Amino acid sequence: MTKANDKGRRISAVTVGALVATFGLAACGANKSAGGRATSSQSPQQAVQSAVTKLGSQSSLELAFSLPITQSQAEQLHSANSQAPTPAEAQALTTGQFFLTEATGHGEALDSPKALTDQLNSLDAGLSFGSNNTPLEFRYVAQNLFLRVQVQQLLSDVGQPSSTAASRFTKGLNQLSSYIPGLGDLAQGKWVEVSHASLLPLEGLLEQSQASGSSSLSQTQMRTLRNEVLSSIQANSTASSLTPSNGRGGYSVTVNVSGMLTTLLPQLQSTISSLPGFSSQASKAFSKAKNAIPAGKSAVIDVYTSGGKLTEADLDLNQFANHKMSFPVPVRMAISSPGAPTAPSGATNLDLSKLPTLLGGLLGSLGHSSSSTAPVGA
């Protein structure tokens, strides 16, 4: 099994698992009616559990993150906080969204065992502004990778019309095109493709790199960490009902952040200890973050359901601000099921044939350098 295959097979399970872990909701103990709607006997906690876990029965899922405020509110946000984005950047935030779409290869449920081994799982992620404007997008379809970056458009969208950065990016890609033919088209804002077949020669190098001493997290470690996250958030969260709106059910989920991190930190530190060169810094960063959060600090997330499924989650940034605005400033996650991503047409295939030689030489020189500096008798 290749590394590319292995990565693609885990896409669905990882994203669904992360979504469930975000709200600390497990399938066990959640009562559901035949139609998927919350029953009258359900508590708010059970209703939210049911709404989240039903997402896993779908074959596709899209998460879209945005900041739904008006231009006037964006300008007020800027004037109230000198650290906030400029008005032009704030305007970009009001029209922009980051999206992540995934789908299983044969229509099976996202949380099914088959999804873990399906070679045709697909993924689409990117940044869009307004309608029909997506200057940054990445797709994984039929084990092939596709990428498009329209740098000048992206800079303009985020209020940075200067062409200096775009020119530097374009120049760098054009220089690299002698090693990877096709990168010139990426510099021009066109779709490029990295085929599954072109990645196969790199597998041996990846295995060589891992054998030289680098480590990665195993599936068992990731599963253990996910379960710990679920247990920690469940133990430190409560849910209450909101007034139904536009035919949707609403619930307020309150998470005790400091309590969650206190119970989760030991497992986080244990998990990352298997990553040499990173574990010490990460462990210190987690501890610092935990110590910076006041005891009893909580975060409230408003979630909305339709047809028994979670369709939206809002996190109001006002609850963390020293200077609170008179209007909500929600980071919104909209949830839908748009179907499977498709491969873009006309993509330029990147030629990676020179990479194994180049990377092999780099790995060899690094290995020689580390061995030459080892103490005598080591």
C-alpha positions as CSV (number, residue, x, y, z in Angstrom):
1,M,0.0,0.0,0.0
2,T,1.5,3.4,-1.0
3,K,1.6,6.4,1.3
4,A,-0.7,8.3,-1.1
5,N,-3.2,5.5,-0.9
6,D,-3.0,5.3,2.8
7,K,-3.6,9.1,3.1
8,G,-6.6,9.1,0.8
9,R,-8.3,6.2,2.6
10,R,-8.3,8.0,5.9
11,I,-9.7,11.3,4.7
12,S,-13.3,10.7,5.5
13,A,-12.8,9.1,8.9
14,V,-10.4,11.8,10.1
15,T,-12.7,14.7,9.1
16,V,-15.8,13.2,10.6
17,G,-13.9,12.2,13.7
18,A,-12.6,15.8,14.1
19,L,-16.1,17.2,13.7
20,V,-17.5,14.9,16.4
21,A,-14.6,15.6,18.7
22,T,-15.1,19.4,18.2
23,F,-18.4,19.1,20.0
24,G,-17.4,16.2,22.3
25,L,-20.3,14.2,21.1
26,A,-20.4,10.4,21.0
27,A,-23.0,8.1,19.4
28,C,-23.6,6.0,22.5
29,G,-26.6,6.9,24.5
30,A,-28.2,9.1,21.8
31,N,-31.8,8.2,21.2
32,K,-33.1,8.8,17.7
33,S,-36.5,8.6,16.1
34,A,-37.0,6.7,12.9
35,G,-36.9,9.9,10.9
36,G,-33.7,11.1,12.5
37,R,-35.4,13.9,14.5
38,A,-34.9,14.5,18.2
39,T,-37.6,12.8,20.2
40,S,-39.5,14.6,22.9
41,S,-37.9,12.4,25.5
42,Q,-34.4,13.5,24.5
43,S,-32.4,15.9,26.6
44,P,-30.7,18.8,24.8
45,Q,-27.4,17.0,25.2
46,Q,-28.8,13.9,23.6
47,A,-30.5,15.9,20.8
48,V,-27.1,17.5,19.9
49,Q,-25.4,14.1,20.1
50,S,-27.9,12.7,17.7
51,A,-27.6,15.6,15.3
52,V,-23.8,15.4,15.1
53,T,-23.5,11.6,14.8
54,K,-26.1,11.4,12.0
55,L,-23.7,13.4,9.8
56,G,-21.5,10.3,9.7
57,S,-24.3,8.4,7.9
58,Q,-23.9,10.6,4.9
59,S,-21.6,9.9,1.9
60,S,-20.4,13.5,1.6
61,L,-20.0,16.4,3.9
62,E,-19.0,20.1,3.5
63,L,-17.9,22.4,6.2
64,A,-17.8,26.2,5.3
65,F,-16.3,28.6,7.8
66,S,-17.2,32.3,7.6
67,L,-17.6,35.6,9.5
68,P,-21.2,36.7,8.8
69,I,-21.0,40.4,9.7
70,T,-21.9,43.5,7.6
71,Q,-19.4,45.9,6.1
72,S,-20.5,48.5,8.6
73,Q,-19.9,46.1,11.5
74,A,-16.5,45.2,10.0
75,E,-15.5,48.8,10.1
76,Q,-16.7,49.2,13.7
77,L,-14.7,46.1,14.6
78,H,-11.6,47.7,13.0
79,S,-12.0,51.0,14.8
80,A,-12.6,49.3,18.2
81,N,-9.5,47.2,18.0
82,S,-6.2,48.4,16.6
83,Q,-5.1,44.8,16.2
84,A,-8.0,44.0,13.9
85,P,-7.6,43.8,10.1
86,T,-7.7,46.9,8.0
87,P,-11.1,47.9,6.6
88,A,-10.3,46.3,3.2
89,E,-9.2,43.1,5.0
90,A,-12.3,43.2,7.1
91,Q,-14.5,43.5,4.0
92,A,-12.8,40.4,2.7
93,L,-13.7,38.6,5.9
94,T,-17.4,39.4,5.4
95,T,-17.5,37.9,1.9
96,G,-14.9,35.1,2.3
97,Q,-15.1,31.6,3.5
98,F,-12.9,28.6,3.9
99,F,-14.5,25.3,2.8
100,L,-13.7,21.7,3.2
101,T,-15.6,19.0,1.3
102,E,-15.1,15.3,1.5
103,A,-16.9,12.3,0.0
104,T,-16.5,8.5,0.1
105,G,-15.5,6.7,-3.1
106,H,-18.5,4.4,-3.5
107,G,-21.3,6.2,-1.6
108,E,-20.8,4.4,1.7
109,A,-21.3,6.3,5.0
110,L,-18.5,8.5,6.1
111,D,-18.1,6.8,9.4
112,S,-18.4,3.2,8.0
113,P,-15.4,0.8,8.2
114,K,-15.4,0.7,4.4
115,A,-14.6,4.4,4.2
116,L,-11.3,3.7,5.9
117,T,-10.1,1.5,3.0
118,D,-11.9,3.1,0.0
119,Q,-9.2,4.2,-2.5
120,L,-11.5,6.6,-4.2
121,N,-12.4,8.9,-1.3
122,S,-12.2,12.5,-2.5
123,L,-11.5,15.9,-0.9
124,D,-11.9,19.6,-1.9
125,A,-10.6,22.5,0.2
126,G,-10.1,26.1,-0.6
127,L,-10.7,29.8,0.1
128,S,-13.5,31.6,-1.8
129,F,-14.9,35.2,-1.9
130,G,-18.4,36.1,-3.0
131,S,-19.7,33.9,-5.7
132,N,-17.7,32.1,-8.4
133,N,-14.4,33.4,-7.0
134,T,-12.1,30.7,-5.6
135,P,-8.5,31.9,-5.9
136,L,-7.1,29.0,-3.8
137,E,-8.2,25.4,-4.1
138,F,-6.9,21.9,-3.6
139,R,-8.6,18.7,-4.7
140,Y,-7.9,15.0,-4.2
141,V,-9.9,12.9,-6.7
142,A,-9.3,9.3,-7.8
143,Q,-5.9,9.3,-5.9
144,N,-4.7,12.3,-7.9
145,L,-3.9,15.8,-6.5
146,F,-5.0,19.0,-8.1
147,L,-4.0,22.6,-7.2
148,R,-4.8,26.1,-8.3
149,V,-3.4,29.3,-6.8
150,Q,-4.4,32.7,-8.4
151,V,-2.0,34.8,-6.3
152,Q,-2.8,38.3,-7.7
153,Q,-6.6,37.7,-7.3
154,L,-6.1,36.3,-3.8
155,L,-4.1,39.3,-2.7
156,S,-6.7,41.7,-4.1
157,D,-9.5,39.8,-2.4
158,V,-7.8,40.2,1.0
159,G,-7.1,43.9,0.5
160,Q,-3.5,43.6,-0.5
161,P,-3.4,44.8,-4.2
162,S,0.4,45.1,-4.3
163,S,1.9,43.0,-7.1
164,T,5.3,42.6,-5.3
165,A,4.4,39.4,-3.5
166,A,2.6,37.9,-6.5
167,S,5.7,38.6,-8.7
168,R,8.0,37.0,-6.1
169,F,5.7,33.9,-6.0
170,T,5.5,33.7,-9.8
171,K,9.3,34.1,-10.1
172,G,10.0,31.4,-7.6
173,L,7.7,28.9,-9.3
174,N,9.2,29.6,-12.7
175,Q,12.7,29.0,-11.3
176,L,11.5,25.6,-9.9
177,S,9.9,24.6,-13.2
178,S,13.3,23.5,-14.4
179,Y,13.2,20.8,-11.7
180,I,9.4,20.2,-11.9
181,P,8.1,20.9,-15.4
182,G,4.6,22.3,-15.2
183,L,5.0,24.6,-12.3
184,G,5.0,27.5,-14.7
185,D,1.3,26.9,-15.3
186,L,0.6,27.0,-11.6
187,A,2.4,30.4,-11.6
188,Q,-0.1,31.5,-14.2
189,G,-3.1,30.6,-12.0
190,K,-3.9,27.4,-13.9
191,W,-4.9,24.0,-12.5
192,V,-2.0,21.6,-12.1
193,E,-2.2,17.8,-11.4
194,V,0.1,15.4,-9.5
195,S,-1.0,12.0,-10.6
196,H,-1.0,8.9,-8.3
197,A,1.5,7.2,-10.7
198,S,4.0,10.0,-10.4
199,L,4.0,9.7,-6.6
200,L,4.9,6.0,-6.6
201,P,8.7,6.6,-7.0
202,L,8.7,8.8,-3.9
203,E,7.4,6.0,-1.7
204,G,10.8,4.5,-1.2
205,L,12.2,7.8,-0.2
206,L,9.5,8.3,2.4
207,E,10.2,4.9,3.8
208,Q,13.9,5.7,3.9
209,S,13.2,8.9,5.7
210,Q,11.1,7.1,8.3
211,A,13.7,4.4,8.8
212,S,16.4,7.1,9.4
213,G,14.7,8.0,12.7
214,S,11.7,10.2,12.1
215,S,8.4,9.1,13.6
216,S,4.7,9.6,13.0
217,L,1.6,9.1,15.0
218,S,0.1,5.6,14.6
219,Q,-3.6,4.9,14.0
220,T,-3.8,3.5,17.5
221,Q,-2.4,6.7,19.0
222,M,-4.8,8.9,16.9
223,R,-7.7,6.8,18.0
224,T,-6.7,7.0,21.6
225,L,-6.3,10.7,21.4
226,R,-9.7,11.2,19.7
227,N,-11.4,9.1,22.4
228,E,-9.6,11.2,25.1
229,V,-10.8,14.4,23.4
230,L,-14.4,13.1,23.3
231,S,-14.3,12.1,26.9
232,S,-12.7,15.3,28.0
233,I,-15.2,17.6,26.3
234,Q,-18.2,15.5,27.3
235,A,-17.1,15.6,30.9
236,N,-16.8,19.4,30.7
237,S,-19.8,20.5,28.6
238,T,-23.5,21.0,29.0
239,A,-26.3,21.8,26.5
240,S,-29.6,23.7,26.7
241,S,-32.4,24.5,24.3
242,L,-32.7,27.7,22.2
243,T,-35.9,29.0,20.7
244,P,-36.5,27.2,17.3
245,S,-35.9,29.5,14.4
246,N,-36.8,29.2,10.7
247,G,-37.9,25.6,11.2
248,R,-34.6,24.7,12.8
249,G,-33.9,23.4,16.3
250,G,-31.4,25.3,18.3
251,Y,-29.1,24.4,21.2
252,S,-26.5,26.2,23.3
253,V,-23.4,24.1,24.2
254,T,-21.2,25.4,27.0
255,V,-17.7,23.9,27.3
256,N,-15.5,24.5,30.3
257,V,-12.3,25.1,28.4
258,S,-9.9,25.1,31.4
259,G,-11.4,21.9,32.8
260,M,-11.2,20.3,29.4
261,L,-7.5,21.1,28.9
262,T,-6.7,20.0,32.5
263,T,-8.0,16.5,31.8
264,L,-6.7,16.4,28.2
265,L,-3.2,17.8,28.6
266,P,-1.6,14.6,29.9
267,Q,-2.8,12.6,26.9
268,L,-1.7,15.3,24.5
269,Q,1.8,15.3,25.9
270,S,1.9,11.5,25.9
271,T,0.8,11.4,22.2
272,I,3.3,14.0,20.9
273,S,6.2,12.4,22.8
274,S,6.6,10.1,19.8
275,L,7.6,13.0,17.6
276,P,11.3,13.7,18.0
277,G,12.3,17.4,17.7
278,F,8.8,18.5,18.2
279,S,7.5,17.0,21.4
280,S,9.3,19.2,23.8
281,Q,8.2,22.5,22.1
282,A,4.7,21.3,21.6
283,S,4.4,20.1,25.2
284,K,5.6,23.5,26.5
285,A,3.2,25.3,24.2
286,F,0.2,23.2,25.4
287,S,1.1,23.9,29.0
288,K,1.5,27.6,28.4
289,A,-1.9,27.8,26.7
290,K,-3.5,25.9,29.6
291,N,-1.9,28.2,32.2
292,A,-3.1,31.3,30.2
293,I,-6.7,30.3,30.5
294,P,-8.4,31.4,33.7
295,A,-9.9,28.6,35.9
296,G,-13.5,28.1,35.0
297,K,-13.2,29.8,31.6
298,S,-16.0,28.6,29.3
299,A,-16.9,28.9,25.7
300,V,-20.4,28.8,24.3
301,I,-21.3,27.4,20.9
302,D,-24.8,27.8,19.4
303,V,-25.7,24.9,17.2
304,Y,-28.7,24.5,14.9
305,T,-30.3,21.3,13.5
306,S,-32.6,20.5,10.6
307,G,-34.1,17.1,9.9
308,G,-32.2,15.7,12.8
309,K,-28.8,16.7,11.5
310,L,-26.4,19.5,12.5
311,T,-26.5,22.3,9.9
312,E,-24.7,25.2,11.6
313,A,-22.5,26.1,14.6
314,D,-21.7,29.6,15.7
315,L,-18.9,30.7,18.1
316,D,-19.4,34.4,19.1
317,L,-15.9,36.0,19.4
318,N,-17.4,38.6,21.8
319,Q,-17.1,36.1,24.7
320,F,-13.3,36.2,24.4
321,A,-12.9,40.0,23.7
322,N,-11.8,42.6,26.3
323,H,-13.8,45.2,24.4
324,K,-17.1,43.6,23.4
325,M,-19.0,44.8,20.3
326,S,-22.7,45.6,20.5
327,F,-23.4,43.0,17.8
328,P,-22.5,39.3,17.6
329,V,-19.2,38.5,15.9
330,P,-19.7,34.8,15.1
331,V,-17.3,32.4,13.4
332,R,-19.9,30.3,11.6
333,M,-19.5,26.7,10.4
334,A,-22.2,25.9,7.9
335,I,-22.7,22.1,7.2
336,S,-24.1,20.6,4.0
337,S,-23.9,17.6,1.7
338,P,-23.1,18.8,-1.8
339,G,-21.9,15.5,-3.3
340,A,-18.5,14.3,-4.4
341,P,-15.8,16.7,-5.7
342,T,-14.8,16.2,-9.3
343,A,-11.5,16.5,-11.1
344,P,-11.0,19.9,-12.8
345,S,-10.6,19.7,-16.6
346,G,-7.5,20.8,-18.5
347,A,-5.1,20.5,-15.6
348,T,-1.4,20.4,-16.4
349,N,0.3,17.3,-15.2
350,L,3.4,18.1,-13.1
351,D,6.5,16.0,-14.0
352,L,8.0,14.8,-10.8
353,S,10.5,12.4,-12.5
354,K,13.5,14.4,-11.3
355,L,12.4,14.6,-7.7
356,P,13.6,11.1,-6.5
357,T,17.1,11.9,-7.6
358,L,17.1,15.3,-6.0
359,L,15.5,14.3,-2.8
360,G,17.6,11.1,-2.6
361,G,20.7,13.3,-2.8
362,L,19.3,15.6,-0.1
363,L,18.5,12.8,2.3
364,G,21.9,11.2,1.6
365,S,23.7,14.5,2.4
366,L,21.7,15.0,5.5
367,G,22.4,11.4,6.7
368,H,26.2,11.9,5.9
369,S,26.2,15.2,7.8
370,S,24.6,13.7,10.9
371,S,26.9,10.7,10.9
372,S,30.0,12.8,10.4
373,T,29.2,15.0,13.4
374,A,28.4,12.0,15.7
375,P,30.9,11.7,18.6
376,V,33.5,8.9,18.3
377,G,32.3,5.7,19.7
378,A,28.6,6.6,19.4
